[in-house]
Structures are given as structure tokens and as C-alpha cells.
Amino acid sequence: MSPLARTRGREGRSMAQAKKITMYALALFILYTIINQPARAADLVQVGFVGISNGAKSIGQFMHDLVN
């Protein structure tokens, strides 16, 4: 194996570890928010669903306009 390939392998592993740490930190933050401020967490979830709903409606309208 070439030195470059070994370096890329190490970089890939360190990126995977960084991603894993980031996901754990995000999960802890979400749990902390839900436990300490459940009303605020519910508001954030509602905002997220409204955003997804609006996006889906916009895509549907675009497709409808594209066909007509």
C-alpha cells in the first residue's frame, strides 16, 4: 500500500470518529433540551414539521405548474 493510500485511510477513520462524536453531542443536546425545556422542544419540532410541510407543498405546486 502506498503512503498516500495509508494517509487517506487514516483521514477517513478520523473523519468517521469526528462524525460519531458530533452525532453523540447532538443527541445529548437534544435530550438535554427535551428534559429541561419540553415546551420549547415541542415548538422546535412543530417548526420543523411546518417547514417540511411547506417544502412539500412548494414541490407539489412546482410539479403541477411544470405539467400545465
Sequence and secondary structure as in RCSB ss.txt:
>XXXX:A:sequence
MSPLARTRGREGRSMAQAKKITMYALALFILYTIINQPARAADLVQVGFVGISNGAKSIGQFMHDLVN
>XXXX:A:secstr
  HHHHHHHHHHHHHHHHHHHHHHHHHHHHHHHHHH HHHHHHHHHHHHHHHHHHHHHHHHHHHHHH 
